[in-house]
Amino acid sequence: MASIGSRTINLVEDKYLSLANEEYLRQLSIGSNWTKLRLGMMFALTPNGTNNLLGCRLVFGLCAAATPFANTTGYASATTGNFIGGDVILKSSGADDYGDFIYNAGSGNPYFTGTFMAVRRRYGTTATFATFASTNQAVAATNGTLQRRSLIYLDITKGSPNYTLKPFVMTAAQAQMDFTPADFLDGLEQSGTPVVNGQTLNTVAAVNHACDETAGVFNAVDLYWNRAAYALEVYALAVYRAA
């Protein structure tokens, strides 16, 4: 089950949420009263030695909260209330499959890379997706000499009949650096491509995808990681209402 752990980073103990084949849901205080949101996560991945992590699904987005909230069915449920968001790792462009995070030793600061991301929509048992252009995303591994936290942001803009999604991810060089909670919040509140601690994040063209709130309004954060043996460490998770 999900647990709270801690890790010393830059001589400061930082707590994290550990997800291992689990889904985290959190209702928004603003409900569905938004037009554009920026979702952000500060995170790292537990490595499998120096091996690649195969068959991964890391989904990050919004779902419809139920009443009571304990009855909410997110992306990974057998039947999803309503979901729109991003799939952080996809194996290939245009293929609806699980992705592989590729291990890189770095210069003593290991990290994982991926090539593609996708938009994912799910309601009930109906699922659709659309691939972003090559994103070349990277994320820190937890087995380096320098412990690090990587950043990812996802902009979601409501539309009719399409929603617009745009990701902002770390490069390989940036995944060998650490970013603080203050850096994370700074990038969350910027308009356009985040520039965090002097580093401009990588991005690609936005993707429009058919979506609506008929099956339920988007008023909760939904984060899902499918690997049980190699946990996702979440150091911060936040949502900023841009409009």
URCOR-V600776 format. One line per field, one symbol per residue. ss: DSSP state (h for helix, s for strand, l for the rest). phi: phi as a letter, one per 30 degrees, with the letter a starting at -180 (. if undefined). burial: I if it has 9 or more other C-alpha atoms within 8 Angstrom, else O. A space follows every 50 residues. Layout:
# URCOR-V600776
ss=???
phi=???
burial=???
This chain:
# URCOR-V600776
ss=llsssssssllssssssssllssssssllllllllssssssssssllsll slsssslsssssslllllhhhllllllllsssssssssssllllllllss ssssllllllsssllssssssssslssssssllllllsssslllllllls sssssssllllssssssssslllhhhllllhhhhhhhhhlllllssllss lsslllsssslllllllllssssssllllllssssssssssll
phi=.ebcbbbdbhibdbdbcccbhbbcbbddddicdacbbccbbcaacddcic cdccicbbcbabbcdcbddecdcdeddebceabblccdbbdadicdbdcc dcdbdicibdacbbcbbbdbbbbiccbbabdddechdbbdcccddcdbbc cbbbdbcdabccccbbcbbddddddcccbcedeeddddcdciddcchicd ddbbddccbdaacedlddbbdbbbbcdddbddcccababbdda
burial=OOOOOOOIIOOOOIIIIIIIIIIIIOIIOOIOOIIIIIIIIIIIIIIOOO OIIOOIIIIIIIIIIIOOOOOIIIIOOOOIIIIIIIIIIIIIIOOOOIII IIIIIOOOIIIIIIIIIIIIIIIIOOOOIIIIIIIIIIIIIIIIOOIIII IIIIIIIIOOOIIIIIIIIIIIOIIIIIIOOOIIOIIIIOOOIIIIOOOO IIIIOIIOIOIIOOOIIIIIIIIIIIIIOIIIIIIIIOIIIIO
